[in-house]
């Protein structure tokens, strides 16, 4: 397999007055195309900081992140944003949907940020995820399961090489959690590198392997 996501020796410092917190301590992680990996650890262990650095939403103080062969770190934010739009899909606990837009408009916006417009892909994604009949609905009109699938459609709008999910099942019932995990597995089977930050042992057990963080360092 080929590594779609590589992070080497990531360090991240935060300052509050005279105090310094080391959120990441030399974290390295490599995820192959077609692999699904869980990142676990207690609250405050650095999971969300790591995910932000992997997505290029935050700049590490040390180390480098590469996605699909492109350096994400040490670039101006506009360049990182363009790389995110083209190569990284992000699925958040809140389903990453804008309330004032319909499902289809949310997908169209995600494509526009990458400089594309592909109505056929949008329709195909919604059909594949079983929510094509809800394409003109607003997020508040969706059930929990529909919202989760719509959020995943937005994350997949540009066929990303890497899919990053932050507690994607944290606010859904068991049946919807099963649906979301099945959809993430299908995405990995289609060739994406999938990284899931989670507190759930059940979610971690459904992945190919687990990376555990403690106090900003990899312990497993």
C-alpha positions as CSV (number, residue, x, y, z in Angstrom):
1,X,0.0,0.0,0.0
2,X,0.9,3.7,-0.4
3,X,0.9,6.1,2.6
4,X,-1.7,8.7,1.8
5,X,-1.1,10.5,5.1
6,X,2.3,11.0,6.8
7,X,3.1,13.1,9.9
8,X,6.6,13.1,11.2
9,X,7.8,14.3,14.7
10,X,4.9,16.7,15.3
11,X,5.3,19.2,18.2
12,X,2.7,21.8,19.2
13,X,3.1,24.3,22.0
14,X,0.4,26.5,23.6
15,X,1.1,29.5,25.9
16,X,-1.1,30.9,28.6
17,X,0.7,33.7,30.4
18,X,4.0,32.3,31.7
19,X,2.9,28.7,31.3
20,X,3.7,26.5,28.3
21,X,1.7,23.4,27.5
22,X,3.2,20.8,25.2
23,X,0.2,19.4,23.4
24,X,2.1,17.2,20.9
25,X,5.4,15.6,21.7
26,X,7.1,14.3,18.6
27,X,4.0,12.4,17.3
28,X,4.5,10.4,14.1
29,X,1.8,8.6,12.2
30,X,1.5,7.1,8.8
31,X,-1.8,5.9,7.3
32,X,-2.0,3.9,4.0
33,X,-4.5,4.3,1.3
34,X,-7.3,1.9,2.1
35,X,-6.6,1.8,5.9
36,X,-8.9,2.9,8.7
37,X,-7.1,4.0,11.9
38,X,-8.5,5.1,15.3
39,X,-6.8,7.7,17.4
40,X,-7.7,7.3,21.0
41,X,-6.7,8.6,24.4
42,X,-8.1,10.5,27.4
43,X,-9.3,14.0,27.2
44,X,-6.4,16.4,26.9
45,X,-4.1,13.9,25.4
46,X,-3.7,15.8,22.1
47,X,-6.1,14.0,19.8
48,X,-7.9,17.1,18.6
49,X,-4.7,19.0,18.2
50,X,-3.2,16.2,16.2
51,X,-6.3,16.1,13.9
52,X,-6.1,19.9,13.4
53,X,-2.4,19.6,12.4
54,X,-3.2,16.7,10.0
55,X,-5.9,18.8,8.3
56,X,-3.7,21.8,8.1
57,X,-6.1,23.8,10.3
58,X,-3.3,24.3,12.7
59,X,0.4,24.7,12.1
60,X,2.7,22.4,14.1
61,X,5.7,24.1,15.9
62,X,7.9,21.2,14.7
63,X,7.6,18.4,12.2
64,X,5.8,18.0,8.9
65,X,2.5,16.7,7.5
66,X,2.2,15.3,4.0
67,X,-1.1,14.4,2.4
68,X,-1.3,12.6,-1.0
69,X,2.4,13.5,-1.5
70,X,1.9,17.2,-0.8
71,X,3.5,19.1,2.1
72,X,0.7,20.6,4.2
73,X,2.9,22.2,6.8
74,X,5.0,25.3,6.3
75,X,2.6,26.8,3.8
76,X,0.5,30.0,3.8
77,X,-3.1,29.4,4.9
78,X,-4.5,30.0,1.4
79,X,-2.3,27.2,0.1
80,X,-3.3,24.9,3.0
81,X,-6.9,25.6,2.4
82,X,-6.6,24.7,-1.3
83,X,-4.9,21.4,-0.4
84,X,-7.6,20.7,2.2
85,X,-10.4,21.3,-0.3
86,X,-8.8,19.0,-2.9
87,X,-7.3,16.2,-0.9
88,X,-8.8,16.1,2.6
89,X,-12.4,15.3,3.7
90,X,-13.4,16.3,7.2
91,X,-16.3,14.9,9.2
92,X,-17.1,16.5,12.5
93,X,-19.4,15.5,15.3
94,X,-21.9,18.3,14.3
95,X,-22.0,16.7,10.7
96,X,-20.3,19.8,9.2
97,X,-23.5,21.1,7.5
98,X,-24.4,24.8,7.2
99,X,-28.0,25.2,8.4
100,X,-29.1,27.9,5.9
101,X,-28.1,25.6,2.9
102,X,-29.8,22.5,1.6
103,X,-28.0,19.2,1.5
104,X,-27.2,19.6,-2.2
105,X,-26.1,23.2,-1.6
106,X,-23.7,22.1,1.2
107,X,-22.1,19.7,-1.3
108,X,-22.0,22.3,-4.0
109,X,-20.2,24.7,-1.6
110,X,-17.6,22.0,-0.7
111,X,-16.9,21.5,-4.4
112,X,-16.7,25.3,-5.1
113,X,-14.0,25.6,-2.4
114,X,-11.9,23.1,-4.5
115,X,-12.7,25.0,-7.7
116,X,-15.0,22.3,-9.1
117,X,-18.6,21.9,-10.0
118,X,-19.9,18.4,-10.5
119,X,-23.6,17.9,-10.1
120,X,-23.3,14.3,-11.3
121,X,-20.9,13.4,-8.5
122,X,-23.2,15.1,-5.9
123,X,-26.2,13.2,-7.1
124,X,-24.2,10.0,-7.2
125,X,-22.9,10.5,-3.6
126,X,-26.4,11.2,-2.3
127,X,-27.8,8.2,-4.1
128,X,-24.9,5.9,-2.8
129,X,-25.5,7.1,0.7
130,X,-29.3,6.6,0.4
131,X,-30.4,10.2,0.9
132,X,-31.0,11.4,-2.6
133,X,-34.6,12.1,-1.8
134,X,-33.4,14.5,0.9
135,X,-31.2,16.6,-1.3
136,X,-33.4,19.7,-1.0
137,X,-33.9,19.4,2.8
138,X,-32.1,21.7,5.3
139,X,-30.1,20.1,8.1
140,X,-32.8,20.8,10.7
141,X,-35.2,18.7,8.6
142,X,-33.0,15.6,8.7
143,X,-33.0,12.7,11.1
144,X,-29.8,11.9,13.0
145,X,-28.9,9.2,10.6
146,X,-29.6,11.3,7.6
147,X,-27.6,14.2,9.0
148,X,-24.6,11.9,9.6
149,X,-24.8,10.6,6.0
150,X,-25.2,14.1,4.6
151,X,-22.1,15.2,6.6
152,X,-20.2,12.3,5.1
153,X,-21.3,13.3,1.6
154,X,-19.9,16.8,2.2
155,X,-16.6,15.3,3.3
156,X,-16.5,13.1,0.2
157,X,-17.6,15.8,-2.2
158,X,-14.2,16.0,-3.8
159,X,-13.2,12.4,-3.6
160,X,-10.5,13.1,-1.0
161,X,-7.4,10.9,-0.5
162,X,-7.7,11.3,3.2
163,X,-10.8,11.4,5.4
164,X,-10.5,12.8,9.0
165,X,-13.3,12.2,11.4
166,X,-13.6,13.8,14.8
167,X,-15.9,11.9,17.1
168,X,-18.3,11.2,14.2
169,X,-20.5,9.0,16.3
170,X,-20.4,11.0,19.5
171,X,-24.0,12.2,19.4
172,X,-25.9,9.5,17.5
173,X,-27.6,6.3,18.6
174,X,-26.2,2.8,18.2
175,X,-28.0,2.1,14.9
176,X,-26.7,5.3,13.4
177,X,-23.2,4.7,14.7
178,X,-23.3,1.3,12.9
179,X,-24.3,3.1,9.7
180,X,-21.6,5.7,10.0
181,X,-18.9,3.1,10.6
182,X,-20.1,1.0,7.7
183,X,-19.9,4.1,5.4
184,X,-16.4,5.0,6.6
185,X,-15.3,1.4,6.0
186,X,-16.7,1.5,2.5
187,X,-14.7,4.7,1.9
188,X,-11.5,3.0,3.1
189,X,-12.2,0.0,0.9
190,X,-12.5,2.5,-2.0
191,X,-8.9,3.6,-1.4
192,X,-9.0,6.5,1.1
193,X,-7.0,6.7,4.3
194,X,-9.4,7.2,7.1
195,X,-8.5,8.5,10.5
196,X,-11.1,8.6,13.3
197,X,-10.6,10.4,16.6
198,X,-12.8,8.6,19.2
199,X,-13.4,7.8,22.8
200,X,-15.5,4.8,21.9
201,X,-14.0,1.4,22.3
202,X,-16.6,0.0,19.9
203,X,-15.5,2.5,17.1
204,X,-11.8,1.7,17.7
205,X,-12.5,-2.0,17.5
206,X,-14.1,-1.5,14.1
207,X,-10.8,0.0,12.6
208,X,-7.7,-1.7,11.3
209,X,-5.5,-0.5,14.1
210,X,-5.4,2.0,17.0
211,X,-2.9,4.8,17.8
212,X,-3.1,5.8,21.4
213,X,-2.1,9.2,22.7
214,X,-1.2,10.0,26.3
215,X,0.1,13.5,27.3
216,X,0.7,14.4,23.6
217,X,2.8,11.3,22.8
218,X,2.1,8.0,21.1
219,X,2.0,5.2,23.6
220,X,0.7,2.4,21.4
